[in-house]
Amino acid sequence: MDFDFSPEQLAIRKHMRDFAEREIAPVAQKNDRACQFDWDIAHKIFKEGFLGCPVPEKYGGLGLDYVSYGLMTEEVNRICSSTRTLFSVQTSLVALTILKWGTEEQKMQYLPKLCTGEFIGCYGLTEPEAGSDAANQQTRARKDGTDYLLSGQKTWISCGTIATHALIFATVDPALGHKGITCFIVDTKTPGFKAQKIEGKLGLRASDTAMLFLDEVRVPASSMLGNVGEGFKIAMSALDNGRFSVAAGAVGLVQGCIDVCSKYAMQRITFGKPIGEHQQVQAMIADMVVDCEAGRLLYLRAAHLKNKGVRNTMETSLAKLFCGEAANRAGHNAVQIFGGYGYSDEYPVERYFRDAKILNIYEGTREVQKMIIAQDALGIRSANGKPETRLTELATAGV
Ligand SMILES: Cc1cc2nc3c(=O)[nH]c(=O)nc-3n(C[C@H](O)[C@H](O)[C@H](O)COP(=O)(O)OP(=O)(O)OC[C@H]3O[C@@H](n4cnc5c(N)ncnc54)[C@H](O)[C@@H]3O)c2cc1C
């Protein structure tokens, strides 16, 4: 087991940290207040090529490993969760899903442009009646000649109004249950496709979130990702990548809390000494540090398996659950350490506190992660597939 980062991994982390502090930190509060997606920052991210971090160079990405991707994601979220959402959606949920399931033609068509930001993707799984129960898809895909006509509604879709392309999950026959779900790559300019911004969010205020309405949206069969009926498998494999970036982002939020709280705690004086010298404040800082270190090890373990090409649903779920909870504990304590000042957006801790909540809601709620983990432990359903196949997979990858 190697706990060291390579020089390349350290370099990309530093590069991302410098970028986030220089470009995102100065405008994060303003964007949060205005509830606006910042195109200026987005274009700077596109220009740096950050969105293609783990995508192979052949398809226009940086060709870096998942440890690098995790560290980058952490650094963005250390400053701003809304900006990190762009990475999670564009890179993890959309690009990596096309990389895994797309034909060579689809990969060449979409990946280079997703890496440069010429295309923006969104991931349309959730519906008004299909959140945790994602298999209950009501959006229909009806065959019409060689095309499909998609009709239905999606909700809570990140990047929904800014996307040029959407992964849309729809059923070809509700009677087939999850076996009827099929995934399509849909150009959002296609007639019948409409996106409407969702206002009034608790957190992630500078990220774009939308409802999508599809009314007989015509897509050619060549836009299908995978085969008919493979959509549910595709959706779940996308979440293995999405949850990883959420976990890494959550660790970044905890690190952000540690950094701002440590500074503040050594400046703010009560009872004649810095609050950082009071034991109860130290206890809150210590809890954050332990959570941060433990969470980082969990997501890096998942990154290690991803680098080896080994299925990691369980490890990613563990990381997503723990890191999401850790971020909520840290956001809560960070506001406490700042006292009354923590209650105002003059300092970022109030935003961290609000932004943390989504981490145990989207990409599978806290309860859904516990279900995956407990069912695996109880022998009800193995998270990483059949145990005998798993053993061979681990042995082959040398893990
Ligand atoms: C800001 C934001 C961005 C999002 N971005 C996207 C996106 O880009 N793409 C996308 O497809 N979706 C997205 N989502 C949707 C998100 O993934 C869902 O909200 C989430 O999966 C929960 O589904 P739900 O809201 O329908 O809650 P429900 O499924 O109705 O759950 C409500 C509560 O019941 C609990 N619960 C439900 N079933 C069980 C069970 N069997 N056992 C125990 N507890 C249970 C849940 O854990 C939760 O606490 C986003 C959501 C938000 C808020």
Ligand as a Chemical Component Dictionary entry (heavy atoms), coordinates in Angstrom:
data_LIG
# 
_chem_comp.id                   LIG 
_chem_comp.type                 NON-POLYMER 
_chem_comp.pdbx_formal_charge   0 
_chem_comp.three_letter_code    LIG 
# 
loop_
_chem_comp_atom.comp_id 
_chem_comp_atom.atom_id 
_chem_comp_atom.alt_atom_id 
_chem_comp_atom.type_symbol 
_chem_comp_atom.charge 
_chem_comp_atom.model_Cartn_x 
_chem_comp_atom.model_Cartn_y 
_chem_comp_atom.model_Cartn_z 
_chem_comp_atom.pdbx_ordinal 
LIG C1  C1  C 0 -29.531 20.400 -6.004  1  
LIG C2  C2  C 0 -29.848 19.036 -6.557  2  
LIG C3  C3  C 0 -29.198 18.608 -7.695  3  
LIG C4  C4  C 0 -29.518 17.360 -8.252  4  
LIG N1  N1  N 0 -28.917 16.965 -9.435  5  
LIG C5  C5  C 0 -29.370 15.839 -10.068 6  
LIG C6  C6  C 0 -28.903 15.500 -11.389 7  
LIG O1  O1  O 0 -28.030 16.172 -11.958 8  
LIG N2  N2  N 0 -29.443 14.419 -12.010 9  
LIG C7  C7  C 0 -30.394 13.630 -11.423 10 
LIG O2  O2  O 0 -30.850 12.690 -12.050 11 
LIG N3  N3  N 0 -30.849 13.927 -10.166 12 
LIG C8  C8  C 0 -30.371 15.002 -9.482  13 
LIG N4  N4  N 0 -30.841 15.319 -8.220  14 
LIG C9  C9  C 0 -31.881 14.487 -7.628  15 
LIG C10 C10 C 0 -31.398 13.650 -6.451  16 
LIG O3  O3  O 0 -30.538 12.637 -6.885  17 
LIG C11 C11 C 0 -32.643 13.122 -5.712  18 
LIG O4  O4  O 0 -33.256 14.239 -5.096  19 
LIG C12 C12 C 0 -32.288 12.054 -4.699  20 
LIG O5  O5  O 0 -31.884 10.877 -5.336  21 
LIG C13 C13 C 0 -33.461 11.740 -3.750  22 
LIG O6  O6  O 0 -34.641 11.493 -4.450  23 
LIG P1  P1  P 0 -35.990 12.267 -4.021  24 
LIG O7  O7  O 0 -35.674 13.710 -3.943  25 
LIG O8  O8  O 0 -37.056 11.826 -4.942  26 
LIG O9  O9  O 0 -36.265 11.763 -2.551  27 
LIG P2  P2  P 0 -37.085 10.437 -2.158  28 
LIG O10 O10 O 0 -36.607 9.286  -2.951  29 
LIG O11 O11 O 0 -38.529 10.763 -2.190  30 
LIG O12 O12 O 0 -36.637 10.240 -0.639  31 
LIG C14 C14 C 0 -37.172 11.010 0.426   32 
LIG C15 C15 C 0 -36.573 10.497 1.731   33 
LIG O13 O13 O 0 -36.948 9.136  1.933   34 
LIG C16 C16 C 0 -35.786 8.328  2.084   35 
LIG N5  N5  N 0 -36.012 7.031  1.445   36 
LIG C17 C17 C 0 -36.547 6.789  0.223   37 
LIG N6  N6  N 0 -36.589 5.478  -0.016  38 
LIG C18 C18 C 0 -36.050 4.867  1.072   39 
LIG C19 C19 C 0 -35.781 3.509  1.426   40 
LIG N7  N7  N 0 -36.053 2.474  0.610   41 
LIG N8  N8  N 0 -35.230 3.250  2.646   42 
LIG C20 C20 C 0 -34.917 4.279  3.481   43 
LIG N9  N9  N 0 -35.140 5.571  3.193   44 
LIG C21 C21 C 0 -35.684 5.859  2.006   45 
LIG C22 C22 C 0 -34.678 9.089  1.363   46 
LIG O14 O14 O 0 -33.387 8.699  1.802   47 
LIG C23 C23 C 0 -35.035 10.534 1.723   48 
LIG O15 O15 O 0 -34.553 10.805 3.004   49 
LIG C24 C24 C 0 -30.483 16.538 -7.628  50 
LIG C25 C25 C 0 -31.105 16.963 -6.447  51 
LIG C26 C26 C 0 -30.813 18.212 -5.927  52 
LIG C27 C27 C 0 -31.537 18.651 -4.682  53 
# 
loop_
_chem_comp_bond.comp_id 
_chem_comp_bond.atom_id_1 
_chem_comp_bond.atom_id_2 
_chem_comp_bond.value_order 
_chem_comp_bond.pdbx_ordinal 
LIG C1  C2  SING 1  
LIG C2  C3  SING 2  
LIG C2  C26 DOUB 3  
LIG C3  C4  DOUB 4  
LIG C4  N1  SING 5  
LIG C4  C24 SING 6  
LIG N1  C5  DOUB 7  
LIG C5  C6  SING 8  
LIG C5  C8  SING 9  
LIG C6  O1  DOUB 10 
LIG C6  N2  SING 11 
LIG N2  C7  SING 12 
LIG C7  O2  DOUB 13 
LIG C7  N3  SING 14 
LIG N3  C8  DOUB 15 
LIG C8  N4  SING 16 
LIG N4  C9  SING 17 
LIG N4  C24 SING 18 
LIG C9  C10 SING 19 
LIG C10 O3  SING 20 
LIG C10 C11 SING 21 
LIG C11 O4  SING 22 
LIG C11 C12 SING 23 
LIG C12 O5  SING 24 
LIG C12 C13 SING 25 
LIG C13 O6  SING 26 
LIG O6  P1  SING 27 
LIG P1  O7  DOUB 28 
LIG P1  O8  SING 29 
LIG P1  O9  SING 30 
LIG O9  P2  SING 31 
LIG P2  O10 DOUB 32 
LIG P2  O11 SING 33 
LIG P2  O12 SING 34 
LIG O12 C14 SING 35 
LIG C14 C15 SING 36 
LIG C15 O13 SING 37 
LIG C15 C23 SING 38 
LIG O13 C16 SING 39 
LIG C16 N5  SING 40 
LIG C16 C22 SING 41 
LIG N5  C17 SING 42 
LIG N5  C21 SING 43 
LIG C17 N6  DOUB 44 
LIG N6  C18 SING 45 
LIG C18 C19 SING 46 
LIG C18 C21 DOUB 47 
LIG C19 N7  SING 48 
LIG C19 N8  DOUB 49 
LIG N8  C20 SING 50 
LIG C20 N9  DOUB 51 
LIG N9  C21 SING 52 
LIG C22 O14 SING 53 
LIG C22 C23 SING 54 
LIG C23 O15 SING 55 
LIG C24 C25 DOUB 56 
LIG C25 C26 SING 57 
LIG C26 C27 SING 58 
# 
